[in-house]
């Protein structure tokens, strides 16, 4: 696999469309002891953990990779975390985990599945409400992890308990713990120059350790041809970088207690604050509540708040805190900062160079920030790059229900009504990423790194009734938008140990397209799959030219594809046709040329003629 202009192509020059999954959701938490986020026991014993068995036990690998291959997935976004590699302490790499990881990656190759490594994180760390970075990174800058709940520095499932409010975890990105760590990671040199760790500038300390840990993975994977590259960092967060006034609310991530950044700083230093309480999707705060009446500090004994040390605030003569620079995070030396270009871009270039010291041919997949996707890329930046934004159907995600007549445009949060307008809106939302690539990134290939639906929608009704029709329609709506734009996608997600009760084992999310709880017949490779009528769709795996248009009607099971051939390519076009949706076989109608079925491999091979340049293929179910 290699890049040619804005396409990924194979060794025969054919343009590829990648269909795959993220493997897997529970990779965010340790397997030993069980790190599922609803379990509080052992939570703070973060140095003595093991991720061996994430994303799946080695003795189950054949089963899962065989299923993914049978389902037609030719690509995997393979999750690892920094914590999995370096949880014991700085420079202490878990060799047992790296050995396990090598074995699982090799197993994927045995099934002909290409993949890229995703160093995953959400809101920095498990200890700030997400996953990714080891606990010692927070301790190294002075945080006391056990005090985050009382100080409002983070809302974690482990310390909050059940029921954990749906989709509250993203709000941690604006709170003290996560926002501080990301600000230090990306902009510590500019915004925290007085903060050192073992005499080293904090930005250099954090980036150096992170990159070195992923290099450990690259050393294991560099000779595996099916490991094509590495994500730079999942959903990089700006923290407080760029905020014009920290005394005001930070962003749209309002859910539950929502202190402003200034209130977060004060809470972390033991000053009680009355904060707004927001409901998910609300247009205004519902009430106010006092936090940290016990005057607990989020900092270790004897450690000062980093932001006081760096001059953001201080204590006045009367012993009261006062904010010195409300716009501290907005500019550096008179320059108004832009997170994407001033900090994410240099980091991505540094990361690409470091990974290629180990794995020279690696493709680098760059996540933009979901909050401020202003990244630009040019001829002086690293080559061999894929643009990897994430996208979800907002209303289905936030409200965990599917309404065929309503959606929301993520770009402006405007409501869209009627199925026809929704289809256009969703297609336009994804087209936005292609336009971003063309206009601002030099025409990079685009892979939608995450796209999925909550399977426990409508209060998990499907688990009681067995009726997944709502999930099928919701997933089909999203995949249709991908097809309308001829995009690559890795669906979020496939979790080998998903359960109806606890979903993907992380923050009560339940996005997995597979679950043991739906598996009624282990001899049936499809058993355990969720919404397969929508998930398993025909698509051109490799095209002998340029794809022009494709569509799949889930109800009629009708697939249409149009492409313009490249006279330099001699190999045929290959289309995956899932037997699941065509149990009685299928008919093929073509504009020209010849075709051949391989029902065992579920592949339709098509050879066009050269008498015309535009070729059409239609697949319909047999009666």
N, C-alpha and C positions, 0 to 999 in steps of 0.2 A: 504494500500500500504506500502510495506517495501522493504528493500534492502537485497538481497542475492547474495554475491559475486559481479559480474559485471552486475547483472540484477535487475530490479524492479519487484516484484512479488505481487500477490494479496493474500487474506486471505486463498485461496484454494491451494496456492503454484504454481499457473500458472504464467508463465513468461509473462510480459506485454510489449506491444509496445504502446507507447503513441503518439497520434496524436492530435495536438491542435493549438491554436493561442495565440498571444500576444493581450491582451485586455487592453487598446487600444492605438492607436497612439496619440490621442488628450489628453490623460491623462498627457502629459508633460506640459500642459499649464492650467491656471485657466479657470474656466467656467464663473466666475463673478468677475470683469468685463471680457468680452471675451478676453482671452489671446492669441488667434491665432496670430502667430508671425508676420503676415503682418500688424497687427494693432499696431501703435505706441502709441496711446492714453492710458494713465494710466500705461504705461510700468514701470515707476520708482516708482509707488505707490505699492510697492511689499508687504508691510505688511498687507494691507487691501484688500485681495483677498479671493476667495473661490473656492475650487475644488469639491464642492458638485455637482454631476452630471457627474463626470469623473470616469469611462469611458463611462457611459451611464445614462440617466435619469432613476430614479427608476420606473417611470410609463411605461417605455419601456423595462424593464428588462425581462419580460416574453417573449416578442417577440424575443429578441436577443438570450436569452439562449435556447429557443425552436428551433431557427434556428441552433445554434451551435450544439445542440444535434442531430437534424435531419441530419446535415451534417457529423455526426459520430465523432465529436471531443469529446474526453474523458478527455481532460486535458487543462488547461488554465494557461498561465503565466500572472498573474494579476498585472498590473502596478499600483504602487503608487509612489509618490515622497516625499522626505524629506520636500520639500517646502509645499506640500499639508497639511502635518501634523503640521508643526512648523513655518509657514510663519510669524506670528505676532511678533516673537521675541524669544530669548532663553528660553526654558522651557514653552512657551505658546502654548499649544496644541489645535488644532481646534477640539473641541468636536463635533460640528455639522458635520464636515467631517467624524470623526471617527464613529459617529452614522450612517451616510449614508453608509459608507464603510461596516459596520457590516450588514446592511440590504441587500446590493448587494451581499456580500459573501454568506449570508444565502440563497438568491434566487438562486445562482448557485448550491448550494447543493440540492435544491428542484428538479433540473433537472438532478441530478445524475452526475454532472461534478466535478471532482477533480481539484484542482488548487494549485499553490504556488504563494506566494507574491514576486513580483519583485520590490525592491526599485530602481527605474530607475534613471539614470543620463546619460547625454552626455556632455562631456567637462565641467563638474562641475555644471553649472547653466544656467538659461535663460539669465542671465546678462553677461555671457561669451560665448554666442552663442549656448547654448544647453538647458539643463533642469536639474532639480534635487535639488540642494542645495538652501536654502533660500537666498535671497539677503543680509540679515544681516550677513551672514558668511563672505562675501567679505568685508563688511563695518567693521566688527570686527577686521580685520587685517590691516585696514587703506585705503582700496581702495575707490575711488570716482567713482561710477558706471556711472555717466553721462559723464565722460571723456574718456570712453573706445574707442569710435569711433575715436576721434581725435588722440589719442595716439597709435592707433593700438593694444591696449591691447586685443581687441576682435572685431570680425565682426558679429554683430547681425542683423537679418532680420529687427527688429524694427527700428534700427537707420540707417541701410544701405538703406532701402527702396526697392522698386520693380524696375526691376526684381532682386531678390536675386540670386546670382550665384549658379548654381547647385553644390551641394556637397562641398560647401566651408566651411560649419560648422566644419568638422573634423579638418581643419587647425587651429582652435582655440586652439586645444590641445597643440600646441607648442608656443602659444602666452602668453603674460605676465599674464593675469588674471587666465586662467585655469591652466597653468603650475605651477604658484605659489601656487595656492590653493591645487592642488594634491600633490605637493612636501611637503607642510606643513602638509597636512592630513596624509600622510603616513610616512614621514621622518622628521617632524619638530624637533623632539628631537635631531637628529643627524645633520641636515643641517640648522636649524634655532633655535639654543638653546637660543638665546637672545630675541626671540619673544615670548611675553606673552600676553594673553588676560585676563583682570581682574585678573592678578597675576598668571594665570595658563598657563603652557606650551601649545603652540598653537596646537600641535598634540593631546594632551590629550583633550583640549577644543573641537576641532572639532570632534574627534572620539566619545567622550563621548556623545555629543549632537546627533550625527547621530544615534548611537546605541540606545540611550534612546527613540528616536522618533519611531524607528521600534519596539521597545518593546511595545509601545503604541498600535500598530497594533496587535502584538502578543497577548496582553491581551484581545483583542476583538475576536481573531480568535482561541484561544487555545482549545476551546471546540467544534469547528466545525471539525468533523472527515474528511470532504472532503478537508480541508486546510492542505495539507500534509507537507508544509515547506516554506522556505524563501530563496530567492537569497541573496547573501552577498552584492553585489554592482554591478550594471550593468556596464560592460566594464570598469573596473578600469584602470585609466590612470597613467603612471609613472611620468607625468609632466616632469621635467628635471632630474629626478633621473637617474644616470648612464651615463649621457652624458660626453664623454671624453674631449670635448673642446667646451665651449658655444659660442665661437666666430665663429663657423661653423654652417651651417644649422642643425636643430635638427633631422628631420626624413623624411619619404617619404610623409608626409601629406602636399604636396606643391600645393597650389591652391590660386591664387590671391596674394596679398602682403605677402611676406615670409621673415620677418626679422629673423636673427639668434637670439638665446636666449639673447646674449649680446646686440644686437640692440634693442630687446624688452625691456630689462631693461633700456637702455638709453632713448628710446622713452617714457617710463613711467615716467621718471624723467625730461622730458621736453627738451631732446636733439634731434633735428631733425636728421633723418637718411635717407640715400638713400638705398632702399631695392630692392631686386629682385621681379619681378612680374611673376608668373607662371600661365600657363593654365592647366586645369585639364587633366591629362594624358600626359602632355608634358615631353619631355626628357631633356629640358633645359629652363632656364628663357627666357621670350620673350622680356623683357625690364627692366628698373629700374625706380624707382619713389621715390621722396622725400616725407616723411611722417612727420607730426607734425611740420610744419614750424611755427605754432602759439605758440610752446613751452608750450603746456598744460601739466599738470601733471596728471598721473593716480592715484595719492595718494591724500588723503584729506589734506586740509590746516593744516600745522603743523606736518604732519606725514612723516617720512622718509621712503625711499624705504627699504623694508625688507632685500633685498640682500646687500645693502650697510651697514645696521646695523649689519649684520652677517659676514662682512668681505670679500664679493665677489669682491667688487670694492670700490673705493674712489675717492676723488677729490685731484689732485696734487697741488703743490705750485702755478701753473699758473692758477688754477681754472678750469682745464680740467679733465674730468673723465678718469680714467684708470682702466683696468681690472687687479686685483691682482691675482686671482686664476682661470685660464681658465678651470681647471679640478676639480673645487670645488665640483661639484655634482657627481663625479665619484668614490670617495673613502672617507672612514671615518676611521680615525686612522690607515692609511696604508692598510686598507682592501678595495679591489675593490668591490663595492656594486653590488648586483643583486636585481633588484626591486622585482621580484616575490618571491624569497626565503627570502630576508632580511626584506621586508616590507609588501607585500601582504599576505604572509603566516601567520605571526604573527597576522595581523589584522583579517584574516578570522577565526583563532582560537579564538581570543577574541570575535568576533561577534557571533560565534557558541555557545560559553559558555554563553554569555549574553542572547541570544534568548532562549536557553534551560532552563535558570532560570525561564522563563515565560511559555514556551511551550516545555516541556521536550522531547517529542517524535518527534519533528520537524526534517525533513530532511533539510539539508543545501545544497543549490545549489551554487557552486562556479564558477563564471566567471573568466577565465584567462584574462590577458591583451591582447587585439588584437595585440599590438605592440611587446610584448616580452613574449610569452607564454613559460616561462622556469620554471613554478611552479612545485614543487615536493611535495609529500604528503606521510607520513609514519605512522608507528604504534604509534608514540607519538603524532600525530595530532588528531584532532577531528574525531569522527566516524560518520557514517550515513551521508555520503557525496555523492553528485552527481556532476560530472564534466560537466560544462555547457558552452562549447565554442559556438561561433557564426560563421556563415559561409554564404557567398553570392557568387554567380557566378559573379566574379569581372567585367568582360567586360560588362555584362548586367547592372550591378549596376552603373558603372561609366559613361557609354556612353548612358544609357537609350535606348538601342535598342537590338533586338535579332538577332543574326547571327548564324544560325545552323552550320556553318562550321568553326567558330572560338571561342576560349575561352582563358582564361589566368589562369595559375596555381598560386594561391595566395602565395604559399610557395617560389617561385623563380621568379615570375612575367614573366615567359616564355610563349610565345604564343603557343597555341595548335591548330592544324588544322585537319579537317575532323571529321564527327560525331562519328565515331568509337573511334578515339583517344581521343576525348572530353569526351565521356562516361567513358572511362578508367581513364582519368585524374581527372574528378570530383569525381568518386568513390574513387580514391586514395587519393584525398584531404581530404575526410571525413574519410577514413580509417586511416589517419594520427592521428586523434583525438583518435581513439580506441587504436592505438599503443602508443600514449602518455599516455593514462590512464593505459595501461598494464605495460609499462616500467618505468614510473616516478611517478605514482600516486597510486600504489598499487592495480590496477584493479578496479577502480570505475565505476559505471554505467555512461553512456554518454547520455546526452540530448543536441541536437542542439537547443539552446535557441532562436536563431533567424535565419531565412532563408526565403527570400522572393524576390519579384521582383517589380520594379517600374511599376505601371499600366499605367502611362502616357507616356510610351515609344513611340518612333517615333513621337514626338511632339504631343502627345495625340490624335493621329489619330483615335484610337478605339472609342473615345467619340463622334466623328463626324460620323463614319461609322457604329458603332455597331459591328465591326469585331474584336473580341478579340483572333483571332487564334495565333497571335504572342505571346501574353501573355500566352496562353495555352501551347504552345511549350516551352517557357522559363521556366514556372513553372514546367512543366512535367520533363524537363531536370534536374532540381534541386531535385525534389522529387524522381526521379529514382535513383539518387546518394544516397539519404537517404535509400531507399529500398535496394539497392545493399549492404549496410552495416548493415542492420537490426537495424537501429538507431531510437531513439525517437526524436521527433521534435515538437517545437511550432513555427508556421509560423508567420512571421512579415508581417501584423498584421490584426486585425479586428477593424475598427474605426467606431463607430455608427453614427458619424456626418460627415463622409467623404463627400466631394463634388468634382465634376470634376474640379471646378475652383481652389479650395484651398487644395485639397487632404486631408491629415491627420491633417491639421491645424498647422503644425509645419515645419518651414523652407522649405516650398513648397514640402515636401516629399509626395508621393502618393502610398503607398504600400498596402492599405486596400483591402481585398478580398470581401468587401461589400461596397456598396455606395447607398444612397438614390437616387442619380441621375441615377442609373441603375435600380431602382425599378419601374417597370411599373404596377405591379399588387400586391397590399399589401395582397391579399388573397392567393397568391402563396408564400409559404415559401422560395422558391429558388430565387424569384425575388429580384434583387439587388445584387446577387452574381456575382462575376467576375471570368472568366476562370474556371467555375465549372467543365468542362469536364476533366480538369487536377487536380483540387483541390480535388474533391470527388473521392476517390479511395478505392477499397477493401483493407483491411488489417486485420491481426489477432490481435484482441484486447487482447485476453488471450489464451495462448498456453499451453496445457497439456504436456509440455516437453520443449525441446530446439529448437527454430527456427534455421533452417539451411540455407534456401534460399527462397527469395520471389521476385516476379517481377510483373509489371503491364504494359501492352501495351495499351496506350491510344487510338490508332487508332483502334485496333482490340477489345479493351475492354476485353482483356484476362488476367486473374490473375492466377498466379501459386505460390504455397506455399509448402514447404517441411519442415518437422520437425521430430525430434527424441523424442519419448515419454518417460515420466518418470513414471515408474511403481507405484510410490508412490501416484500419482495424480489420483483421481477418477473422477474429474469434466471434462466436455468436453472442447474442443477447440472452441472458438467463433471467427467468422470472420465477420466483418462489410462489408456489400455489399450494396452500395448506389443505391437506386431506380432511382436516377437521370440518371445514366449511363446505367441502365437496365430497360427501360420503358416497354419493352415487356417480362420481366422476364429473367431468366438465367438458364443455364444448369450446372450441377456439375458432374465432373468426379473425382473419388477417387481411390486410390490404394487398399483400404480395408475399412472396417468399415461401419458405417451408418451416414447419415446426415439428417438434418431437417431444413426447412426454416421457419423463422418468418418474413414475408414480412412487417408487421406493424412496427416491431422494426428494420428492415433491418439487421437481424442477421442470419447467417448460423451457426448452431451448428453441430459439427462433433465429433463423438465418434469412436476412433480408435480400432482396434483389438489388441490383445497382441501377435499375431502370428508372427508379424514382428515389428522391432523397428523404421524403417524409413517410414514415411507416406507422401503421396503426394495428393494435392488437386488442382484441376483446375476448374476455373469458366469461362464460355463463354456465350455471349449473345444469347438469343433465336433469331431465324431468324425473 
